[in-house]
Amino acid sequence: MRSGTNLPRVRDYNQGVVLEAIRVGDGVSRVEIAENTGLTAQTVSNIVRRLLEEELVIEDGVDPSGRKPRVKLRIKPGSRYAIGALIDRDETSLVLMDLDGRIVGRESRTVDQQQGAQGVLDQIAEATKSLVQAAKIDPSRLLGVGLGCPGPMDHDQGILYEPLDLFGWNWHEVALKQDLAGRIGLPVIVDNDATAAAVGERWVGGAQGVRNFAYIFMSIGLGAGIFIENQPYRGDTTNAGELGHMTIDIDGPLCFCGNRGCLETYCSPNRIVNAVRLRLEHGEKSSLTDIPLNRIDLTAVTSAALAGDSLAMEELRYSARMLATGIINMASLLDLKLIVLGGTHMAEAGPIYKEEVEQALNKRLLTRNLQKVCVELSVAGKDAGAVGAAALVMHEIFAPRLAELNVVSQF
Amino acid sequence: MRSGTNLPRVRDYNQGVVLEAIRVGDGVSRVEIAENTGLTAQTVSNIVRRLLEEELVIEDGVDPSGRKPRVKLRIKPGSRYAIGALIDRDETSLVLMDLDGRIVGRESRTVDQQQGAQGVLDQIAEATKSLVQAAKIDPSRLLGVGLGCPGPMDHDQGILYEPLDLFGWNWHEVALKQDLAGRIGLPVIVDNDATAAAVGERWVGGAQGVRNFAYIFMSIGLGAGIFIENQPYRGDTTNAGELGHMTIDIDGPLCFCGNRGCLETYCSPNRIVNAVRLRLEHGEKSSLTDIPLNRIDLTAVTSAALAGDSLAMEELRYSARMLATGIINMASLLDLKLIVLGGTHMAEAGPIYKEEVEQALNKRLLTRNLQKVCVELSVAGKDAGAVGAAALVMHEIFAPRLAELNVVSQF
């Protein structure tokens, strides 16, 4: 395994472009790559030779349809791997993913706040080793570990400040990147869970070709991962996308963040479960009455709703309508083409949210007559957070990024 | 005068970078430009020769401080001009601006909805001619006309849809760009008033070196111009920045836009004036009681507030606090470094808003402990809208833009 905390970047912007064309195209010829990218045939040919040498891609079959038969290029299965870990309040979940977005291993471990940050990092380090062993992959092909967690944080330094949605954990300025890299001897990249999920969505085949989109990530907390002009947008302190703490009610209750009437207060899984419990305590009818109150969780509520329970469905729809208001606010500001709904909660209750969000956008968005905003459920399902974290590693190393063009402007 | 509706782009990205360095630096040497931009001395030297030939810059004095005296470069005064016109509900205002951001002429004309779109365009065409004549500039040095107005619109095509803040005008799909270009025989560029103001702010010396900022433009309507990674961000249908129609109260009144509890409802100049009139009708004490109700306008309210009238001040502060809520929502999403307050209303009441917005950001923004968001009043003052519209022309022709690097990515 390689050491150091920083991921090595691919040097060449065009190499990133070609690798992406192969990854997205899945069976494209050199000629098609040149057509799709605007690069010259010679440049494509040179880059492909390098990619073959580095065993990142393979020649896989021949497409006989053209005038000349064309050799098809694909990402080499198992050529490179990354591990992604999502830190949430009750659980860390990890995936081992290859360059092509295939998941070859999964682990999840319950956590509690007693463990503290270092305990959780121990757990992730252990799970990393166990994943590599179980999958029997060549450890030298593991590029690094991506960590997704709620902010605020310093993405560049990999330092987590007091994360709001891990409230009660008393984590304070944890050097996640350095501390985990020290344990596993591999580069580590840390990002906001929602931003990670957005990067992951692109990597495993969702939101393709959409320049501007938002990934609404809903698990314990709520956040948005934003892509602008085909790049993840992180903002000035790398803390963009705090959708959960958008005021949607000026007279609403004070939130623990210091703001008032925050969106999260109205639509979070916590609120849904509490509202259902309260109504059951008051004797309202529901298929959930048979379950002890303290065992009613979000999964139970969602299952009940999807099975026709109207009390459960009402609370989920309320949450969805509130979220829709936040999404409209976001879409009005950013004029987005696509909203992706993902995260553990969305993996279960997504269809309900999709319907409400679509309806609201069609009815209330200012530009509704100019363009329909698409709403899609994340293609990564329950793995969205961990897949996103793994994709951070791949994106960091392989995605073409303008920064490396060394474009300068002081305007 | 040149004909055609599209502005000719400067071909070379680096030429844009060098011109910008000269414009912003105002008296920089070739060596300094090379240092500031990362371009080689040879490249800078070649580009400067071209800029001198095209009479865009001049050699102006010598800086004797270095080991060798260095010739200072400046934008040539009067080298190129643009006209900017802001269309607002009651008035169109125009400026004639040179490449360096100096205003060499101003005109404003009252409009009423009886004129219709074509009548307003006639007016703008007339004012354009009158400005050029009055300033006695060489017409061949006038590059084009920028138009700023409330959206929604198609910026690329220069088509205005039914503008919300010109409500009652019954404008519908007006081909502003084509129709005005036909009248004046000059290229025309059309943009959202707030986006134009943000571009203008950069052009005349505000928000320098700030990668991510928002320009809150408040005149009759309310909108935000957004800069992301040093470029104006327009969104998917070129209608980003509709801050005025962000829901800040889920149970608030239905807005004419179809949404509910829109920010504009709570902070617009209209609301301020109506609230003051209502309170006066109810016999509340104020220095404004001597003025006939129908002559109380925003200027009167603002003057009274600044002169110590507490009723007027209360209503302005209420508006400012509501706006602050919208700005916090925006800053949470976009993690901005700077908020600029501008537009006709802000040119008068700006200091009151600045205070409230600063306070709110310091108290309630999620990342308040990581970075202080700066709040500044627009450097363009009352001219902000028209200056922004003129700057659109300059920006379109001269600003370095990544698009022309022909960077391709289908990721």
Interface residues (C-beta under 8 A of the other chain):
Chain A: Y13 V17 E20 A21 V24 N36 T37 G38 L39 P152 D154 Y161 L164 R202 G209 R211 N212 A224 I226 I228 E229 N230 Y233 R234 G235 D236 T237 T238 N239 A240 G241 E242 L243 H245 M246 T247 I248 D249 I250 D251 C257 G258 N259 R260 Y266 M322 T325 I328 N329 M330 S332 L333 L334 D335 L336 K337 K363 R364 L365 L366 T367 R368 N369 L370 Q371 A399 P400 L402 L405 N406 V407 V408 S409 Q410 F411
Chain B: Y13 V17 E20 A21 V24 N36 T37 G38 L39 P152 D154 Y161 L164 R202 G209 R211 N212 A224 I226 I228 E229 N230 Y233 R234 G235 D236 T237 T238 N239 A240 G241 E242 L243 H245 M246 T247 I248 D249 I250 D251 C257 G258 N259 R260 Y266 M322 T325 I328 N329 M330 S332 L333 L334 D335 L336 K337 K363 R364 L365 L366 T367 R368 N369 L370 Q371 A399 P400 L402 L405 N406 V407 V408 S409 Q410 F411
